[in-house]
Amino acid sequence: MSNQLLLLAATAGLGAVLQEFLYWYNLRHRLDEAEYRKLIRSPGYWMVVALWIIIAAVLAMLYFEGRLEATKWDALLFGVGLPLFIKQLGKAQTGTDTLGSGAASYFRLG
């Protein structure tokens, strides 16, 4: 295992951390303070987040192995995109996200 591959894995993990940080930064506007504090202090949630950061790093190692042209930027985007992709798959499977359901509020039209 090369140092380059480990660096790409760590960068992908950092990307997953950045995605989670942005998620919580945006969430603070949608929840009241008590609910936000309750959620942010949930140990179970943070265990799942830590697991996904590790999964992003491991999958990046598998994906970028043998790809000498891969850059740290590629790995960072991989780490950011993987959790978002998985979240969207979950929403599609559960039917919790419908087309246009929040467009007015999202684009501040309503």
C-alpha positions as CSV (number, residue, x, y, z in Angstrom):
1,M,0.0,0.0,0.0
2,S,1.6,3.3,-1.1
3,N,1.7,6.5,0.8
4,Q,-0.2,8.1,-2.2
5,L,-3.1,5.7,-1.7
6,L,-3.2,6.4,2.1
7,L,-3.1,10.2,1.4
8,L,-6.0,9.8,-1.0
9,A,-8.0,7.8,1.6
10,A,-7.4,10.4,4.2
11,T,-8.4,13.2,1.8
12,A,-11.6,11.3,1.1
13,G,-12.3,11.0,4.8
14,L,-11.8,14.7,5.1
15,G,-14.3,15.3,2.3
16,A,-16.8,13.2,4.2
17,V,-16.1,15.4,7.3
18,L,-16.6,18.6,5.3
19,Q,-19.9,17.3,3.9
20,E,-21.1,16.6,7.4
21,F,-20.0,20.0,8.7
22,L,-21.9,21.7,5.9
23,Y,-25.0,19.5,6.6
24,W,-25.0,20.7,10.3
25,Y,-24.3,24.3,9.4
26,N,-27.4,24.3,7.1
27,L,-29.5,22.3,9.6
28,R,-29.1,25.0,12.3
29,H,-31.4,27.2,10.3
30,R,-34.2,24.6,10.0
31,L,-34.4,23.4,13.6
32,D,-35.1,25.2,16.9
33,E,-32.2,25.4,19.3
34,A,-33.4,22.6,21.7
35,E,-33.9,20.1,18.9
36,Y,-30.6,21.0,17.3
37,R,-28.7,20.5,20.6
38,K,-30.5,17.2,21.2
39,L,-29.5,15.9,17.7
40,I,-25.9,17.2,17.8
41,R,-25.3,15.4,21.1
42,S,-26.6,12.0,20.0
43,P,-23.8,9.5,20.4
44,G,-25.5,7.0,18.1
45,Y,-25.7,9.5,15.3
46,W,-22.0,10.3,15.6
47,M,-21.0,6.7,15.6
48,V,-22.8,6.3,12.3
49,V,-21.1,9.4,11.0
50,A,-17.6,8.1,12.1
51,L,-18.4,4.8,10.4
52,W,-19.3,6.6,7.1
53,I,-16.1,8.6,7.3
54,I,-14.1,5.4,7.6
55,I,-16.2,3.7,4.8
56,A,-15.5,6.7,2.5
57,A,-11.8,6.4,3.1
58,V,-11.8,2.6,2.5
59,L,-13.9,2.9,-0.6
60,A,-11.6,5.6,-1.9
61,M,-8.6,3.3,-1.4
62,L,-10.4,0.6,-3.4
63,Y,-11.5,3.0,-6.1
64,F,-8.2,4.9,-6.5
65,E,-5.9,1.9,-6.3
66,G,-3.9,1.7,-9.5
67,R,-5.0,5.1,-10.7
68,L,-1.8,7.0,-10.6
69,E,-3.4,10.1,-12.2
70,A,-5.8,10.6,-9.2
71,T,-5.3,13.8,-7.3
72,K,-6.2,14.9,-3.8
73,W,-9.0,17.0,-5.3
74,D,-10.5,13.9,-6.8
75,A,-10.4,12.1,-3.5
76,L,-11.9,15.1,-1.6
77,L,-14.8,15.2,-4.1
78,F,-15.2,11.4,-3.7
79,G,-15.5,11.8,0.1
80,V,-18.0,14.7,-0.2
81,G,-20.1,13.0,-2.8
82,L,-20.3,9.5,-1.4
83,P,-22.4,10.4,1.7
84,L,-24.6,12.6,-0.4
85,F,-25.2,9.8,-2.9
86,I,-26.0,7.3,-0.1
87,K,-28.4,9.8,1.5
88,Q,-30.2,10.4,-1.8
89,L,-30.5,6.6,-2.3
90,G,-32.1,6.3,1.1
91,K,-34.6,9.1,0.4
92,A,-35.5,7.5,-2.9
93,Q,-36.0,4.1,-1.3
94,T,-38.2,5.4,1.6
95,G,-40.1,7.9,-0.5
96,T,-39.4,10.7,1.9
97,D,-38.2,13.1,-0.8
98,T,-40.7,13.9,-3.6
99,L,-40.1,16.0,-6.6
100,G,-40.9,19.6,-6.0
101,S,-42.1,19.1,-2.5
102,G,-39.9,21.8,-1.0
103,A,-39.0,23.8,-4.1
104,A,-40.8,26.9,-3.0
105,S,-39.1,27.0,0.4
106,Y,-35.8,25.9,-1.0
107,F,-35.7,28.7,-3.6
108,R,-37.4,31.1,-1.1
109,L,-40.4,31.5,-3.4
110,G,-43.1,31.0,-0.8
